[in-house]
Amino acid sequence: MRTLQGISNGKTGQRGFSLIELMVVVAVVGVLAAIAYPSYTNHVQKTRRSTAEACLMELSQWMERNYTTCLTHLQTGAGCATNMDSAQLPATSCRNELNGVYTFAISAAPALSANTYQLEAVPTGVQAADTRCGTLTLNQAGTRGAAAATGCW
């Protein structure tokens, strides 16, 4: 029988990765993950913070609409017969979205009055790690604040 040149006789060379090559790939993936994960968590925190800021604006608009009905920030409800407190704030979609991440309330200091209020968004759960800004505030004059830093809004 004749054999043609270039036709394999059934034996093939080994194929695959060596252990060294595999370890280099694992190390590269580990370094990329070590860089990417903190950046990702920072981005998620900033996104939640932005959503909380928008939610405070929405609640502020509700407070102003309530004021035009009751002529005070101290009362709400049908006939303005209910005392205003944090439990009276509406359950908006943004509050539901941030449930367990931010708690929205009417701030105790400065105290709620007929003409003034201050809303706050307190980070809770996983967002409590957001030490850059902390609690976000918004008052009737549109003054924005953050417990930990300026420039968070």
N, C-alpha and C positions, 0 to 999 in steps of 0.2 A: 504494500500500500504506500502510496505516495502521500506525503504531507505537504501542504502548501505553506509557504512562508507567510507569517502574519496570522495564522489561525492558531488559536490557543489550544493547548493540549489539556484544558480542564483545570489547570492550576491558575489561581488568581492571586494577586498581591493583597495584603491585608488593607482594609479600609477602615476609617473611623478616626477618632480623636485620641490623642495620648492623654494621660492623666495631667500632665503639665499644661497642655492646651486647655483642658477643661477647667483647671484651677485658675488660669488667667482670665477666662471668660467669667467665672464666678466672682473673681475679685473686681473686675470691671463693672459688673452688674451691681455689686455691693457698693462700690464708690458712687455710682450714679444714683442708686436708691438713697444713700446717705445725704446726697445733695438735694434730690428732688422731693423727698418726703417733708422736710421742714418748710420748703417753699410752698408745697401744696397745702399744708395745714395753715400757714400764714394767709394764703389766698382765701381759704374757706372762712377763716376768722374775719377777714376784711369784708367778705361778701355778706356774712351774717350781720356784721356791724352796719353795713350800708342798708340792709333790709330793716334793721331796728331803727335807724334814723328815719327812713321813709315811714315806718309805722308810727313813730312819734309825731311826725308831721300830720299824718292822717288823724291821729287822736287829738292833736291840737285843733285841727279843723272841726272835728266833732265838738270839742269844748266851745269853740266860737259859735257854732250853730246853736248849741244848747244855750249859750249866753243870749243870743238874739231872741230866743223863745222865753227864757225865764228872767232875763235882765240881771242875772247873778250867776256866779260860778259855784255857789253854795248849794243850789237846788237843781233837780232834774226830774224827769218823769212826767206823767200825765198831771197837768195842773201844777207842775213844779212843786210837788208835795214830798219828794224824796230827797233826803240829804245826800249830797254828792260825796262819794268816796271812791277808792280804787275799784271796788266791786261794781260800781255803776258804769265804768268804762265799757264801751261796746266790744263785743267779741268779733273783731274784724278778721278778715282772712289772713292779714299779715301777723296778727297776734297768734292765730292758730298755727301758722307756718313756723313761728319761732317758739312755740310751746316747749318748754324744757330747756331752752337756750337763753331766752331773755324773759324777765318778769317785768311787766309794765304796770306802773302805779302812779298815783298822784303823790308827789313828794310831801313828806311831813314838814320839811323845813326848806324854804319858807312856807308857813302855813297857808292853806287854801283860804282865800277871802272872796268877798263879793266881786272884786275886780281883778284878782290875780290868781294864778295857779302855776305850778311847775310840774311837768310830767317827767318821769324817769324810766329808763330802761336799764335794769340791773342784770348783768350777765350771770347766768347760772349754768350748771352742768359743764359740758365740754367748753362752752364759751367763757367760763370763769378763768380760763388760762389766758384770756386776752387782757394782759396786764398793761398793754400800751395805752388803752383808753379807759377801761373800767366802765363805770356807770355813766350813761349818756343822759343829758337833761335838756329840756326845752320848756321855756316859760311863755306867758301870754304876750310878751313883747317880741317874741321870736328869737330871744337870746339862747344860743346853743352852748352847751358845755359838756365837759367830760371830766370825770373825777381824777384821772391820772395824768392827762396831758392836754395841751392845746393843739388845735389843728386836726382833731379827729373827725370833724364833720366835713 
